[in-house]
């Protein structure tokens, strides 16, 4: 089992910045990709950014150039630096970790990000 604990959400004005953190604990040895998904009210959860153990990032088009994902493998922690935030970035953000041995996704409890216009 893997436990994910997120932090860093909150309320920010448009154009502002926030940094999300997600620390993994438990059976972390089989984790490959880690990353962030978000779910806006009434919408499906979608992938925002992920990063492999080797550091290769993926970004959805709407956040490219504004968000940066990074990872500290020694601390089993993934970060999401969000700059130039827009009201459409408002959502609950969920940390995700993928166990490549058991082919299982783990999720954090979610952290709310609200961007005021």
N, C-alpha and C positions, 0 to 999 in steps of 0.2 A: 504494500500500500504506500501511496505517496500523498502527502498533505501539502497543500499550497496555501500560503497566507499572503494576501495582497494588502498594499497600503498605498496612499498617495492621492486618492481621489479627492474631489471637492468642487467648490463653486469658483469659477473664474470668469472674468470679462473676456469678450471676444478679443482676439489678438494676444491673449496671455499664454502662460505656459503652466504645465503641470508635469510631474514626474511620478510614474507609477512604478512600484517595486513588487516583486513576487518571489518569496523564498520557499523553496521546496525542501521537504524533510521526509524521512522514512526511507523507503527502498528506492533511492534515487539512482542507483547504479545502472539501471536499464533505460533511463530517460535519454531520448535523443532530442527531438525538437521541443522547444518551449516557446511560448508566445502569448499573444493577446487577441481576444475576440471581443466584440461588443454587441450589445443588443439594445436598440432603441425601443421605446414604448410602441407596442403593436407591430413590431417587426421581428424578423428572424435574426438569430445570432449569426454574425459574420466575422470572418477572419480579418484582423487589422494588420498584424505584423507577427512574424515568427522568425526564429533563428535556430540554426542547427548547432550541434555541439561544436562543430568546426568554425562557427561564426558566420555562416552564410545567411544573410537576411532575406526576408520576403516582406513586401509592403503591398497593401491594396492600393490601387491607383489614387484614391481620394486623399491619402495621407502622405504620399511620396513628396519628399522635400520639406515636410513639416514635422514628421515623427521620426525618431531614431530608436531602434531597438538594440539593446546590448545585453551581454551575458557575462556573469562571473562564474565560471564552472567550479572554481574552488569553493565558492559560497553557495552553489546551487541556486543562484538568484538571477532573475531576468528583470530588466528595466525597460521602461518605455518613456522616453523623453518626448513630450508633446508640446510643440511650439506653434505659434500662430493659430491658436485654437479658434474654431468656428462654432456657431450655434448648432450646426448639423453634426458636430462631434459629440453632442450630448447623448449619453447612453450609460448603461451599466457595462463596465469593462471586466472581463473574466480572464484570469490567467489559465493557461493550458499547458500541460506537459504530456508528452506521448511516450509510453513504454513500448519500445520496439521488440522486446522479447515476448511480452504477454499481449501485445497489440491492443493496448488499452489507453484510453484518454483519461486524464485526471483534470479536475476543474477546481479553481478556487471559488470562494463564496461570492465574489463580485465586489466591485467598488464603483460607486457612482461618480460620474463626471458630468457636471452641468456647466455649460458655457452660455453666459448671458449676453444678449446682444446690446 
